[in-house]
Amino acid sequence: MTDSRILFFDLETSGFDASRDRILEVGAVLVDAQLDEIARWRTLIGRPPVEQLVGTVDMHRESGLLGELEEVESREDYEVLVAHAERSILEWLILEHEVPERQLEIAGYSIHFDRGFVRAQMPRLDSWLSHRMIDVSTLRGLDRRWREQPEAEAQKVAHRAWPDCEHAIAALRLYRDLLWIAGAA
């Protein structure tokens, strides 16, 4: 039986290539079947070399992420920091929230992007999660295409893990209410 909880998940990264770029921030919000928050988890990985921020430096400076990463002191290699983050989120899911293996679906905006980084850089986490994903961007895109007056406002991307998760949860609530609750009336 599939776990009815959903893990809203967001990564902030130094670029778009999961084989080369780095994860900067990881955030997760665990919700119940009604999309009410159960718990949240977040970590910063560390600031990458400036040359790895090509194309994202302004975005991460404006969001405040680069400033926050400046305060993170670590002498560890990137791979060690990512492995620690992976172990930490798995402990949070398994020990604190008793999530069964391969049962928890992840959700978010363009969640396939985040899943690609997880698959490449956090393989234990990737194998623990369900293969199913809930992409809120897809619902928003369909709403824009098929309704004269779309219900969802354009995504206000914060480019920070928790605010982006919160926005995705709010948007999925809106689509749930519009398509499944109001639609059933």
SULGI-V806574 format. One record per residue. RES is the residue in one letter. SS is DSSP state (helix for helix, strand for strand, loop for the rest). PSI is psi in degrees with one decimal (* if undefined). NEAR is the number of other ideal C-beta (glycine too) atoms within 8 Angstrom. Layout:
# SULGI-V806574
RES&SS&PSI&NEAR + RES&SS&PSI&NEAR
This chain:
# SULGI-V806574
M&loop&135.0&3 + T&loop&138.7&7 + D&loop&132.7&9 + S&loop&-10.0&6 + R&loop&158.8&12 + I&strand&140.3&13 + L&strand&106.8&14 + F&strand&131.0&14 + F&strand&137.5&14 + D&strand&138.6&15 + L&strand&145.0&14 + E&strand&133.7&12 + T&strand&166.7&11 + S&loop&-8.5&10 + G&loop&-159.6&12 + F&loop&-0.9&6 + D&loop&107.5&6 + A&loop&-19.8&9 + S&loop&-15.5&4 + R&loop&-36.8&5 + D&loop&169.9&10 + R&loop&149.4&10 + I&strand&131.1&13 + L&strand&-39.3&15 + E&strand&142.1&14 + V&strand&131.2&14 + G&strand&145.6&15 + A&strand&141.3&15 + V&strand&117.8&13 + L&strand&127.5&14 + V&strand&160.3&13 + D&loop&-174.4&8 + A&loop&-20.6&6 + Q&loop&4.8&5 + L&loop&25.3&10 + D&loop&137.0&6 + E&strand&134.9&8 + I&strand&-47.8&8 + A&strand&165.0&9 + R&strand&154.7&10 + W&strand&143.8&11 + R&strand&148.3&10 + T&strand&152.7&9 + L&strand&139.4&9 + I&loop&-40.7&12 + G&loop&156.9&11 + R&loop&130.2&7 + P&loop&168.4&10 + P&loop&146.9&5 + V&helix&-36.9&6 + E&helix&-17.8&5 + Q&helix&1.8&10 + L&helix&13.0&13 + V&loop&124.1&7 + G&loop&-12.0&6 + T&loop&-4.7&10 + V&helix&-43.9&10 + D&helix&-44.3&6 + M&helix&-46.7&8 + H&helix&-26.0&14 + R&helix&-47.1&9 + E&helix&-34.6&7 + S&helix&-15.0&11 + G&loop&-3.6&7 + L&helix&-43.6&13 + L&helix&-40.7&12 + G&helix&-41.8&8 + E&helix&-37.7&9 + L&helix&-29.6&13 + E&helix&-32.8&7 + E&loop&-13.3&6 + V&loop&111.8&9 + E&loop&126.5&4 + S&loop&137.8&6 + R&loop&2.4&3 + E&loop&153.8&8 + D&loop&156.0&5 + Y&helix&-45.3&10 + E&helix&-36.7&6 + V&helix&-40.5&8 + L&helix&-41.1&12 + V&helix&-41.4&12 + A&helix&-39.2&8 + H&helix&-43.6&9 + A&helix&-42.4&13 + E&helix&-46.3&11 + R&helix&-40.2&9 + S&helix&-45.3&10 + I&helix&-34.8&13 + L&helix&-42.2&11 + E&helix&-41.1&9 + W&helix&-46.2&12 + L&helix&-46.3&13 + I&helix&-51.2&10 + L&helix&-43.9&7 + E&helix&-32.4&8 + H&loop&5.9&11 + E&loop&46.5&6 + V&loop&123.6&11 + P&loop&151.2&7 + E&loop&137.3&5 + R&loop&26.6&9 + Q&loop&-22.3&9 + L&loop&119.0&14 + E&strand&144.4&12 + I&strand&152.2&15 + A&strand&160.3&14 + G&strand&-177.4&15 + Y&loop&130.6&12 + S&loop&50.6&8 + I&helix&-23.3&15 + H&helix&-31.5&8 + F&helix&-50.9&9 + D&helix&-41.5&13 + R&helix&-34.5&11 + G&helix&-41.5&9 + F&helix&-40.8&14 + V&helix&-45.3&13 + R&helix&-42.0&10 + A&helix&-35.7&8 + Q&helix&-13.4&9 + M&loop&64.7&11 + P&helix&-30.1&8 + R&helix&-42.2&9 + L&helix&-44.2&11 + D&helix&-44.6&10 + S&helix&-20.8&7 + W&helix&-34.6&12 + L&loop&157.7&12 + S&loop&155.2&10 + H&loop&-14.1&5 + R&loop&141.0&6 + M&strand&146.7&11 + I&strand&108.1&11 + D&strand&104.1&12 + V&helix&-28.8&14 + S&helix&-35.6&10 + T&helix&-45.0&7 + L&helix&-42.5&12 + R&helix&-41.2&13 + G&helix&-40.6&8 + L&helix&-39.6&8 + D&helix&-44.7&13 + R&helix&-36.5&8 + R&helix&-36.6&6 + W&helix&-5.1&5 + R&loop&139.3&8 + E&loop&-40.4&2 + Q&loop&92.5&4 + P&loop&144.5&7 + E&loop&-36.3&8 + A&loop&137.6&10 + E&loop&158.5&4 + A&loop&142.7&4 + Q&loop&125.9&9 + K&loop&91.1&6 + V&loop&122.8&7 + A&loop&-19.8&8 + H&loop&38.5&10 + R&loop&146.0&12 + A&helix&-56.3&13 + W&helix&-47.3&11 + P&helix&-36.5&8 + D&helix&-36.9&15 + C&helix&-45.7&16 + E&helix&-42.0&9 + H&helix&-40.7&13 + A&helix&-38.7&14 + I&helix&-46.2&13 + A&helix&-41.4&8 + A&helix&-41.5&13 + L&helix&-35.6&13 + R&helix&-44.3&9 + L&helix&-47.1&10 + Y&helix&-38.5&14 + R&helix&-48.9&10 + D&helix&-39.6&9 + L&helix&-46.8&11 + L&helix&-35.3&8 + W&helix&-35.6&8 + I&helix&-55.6&9 + A&loop&-36.4&8 + G&loop&-24.2&7 + A&loop&-15.3&5 + A&loop&*&4
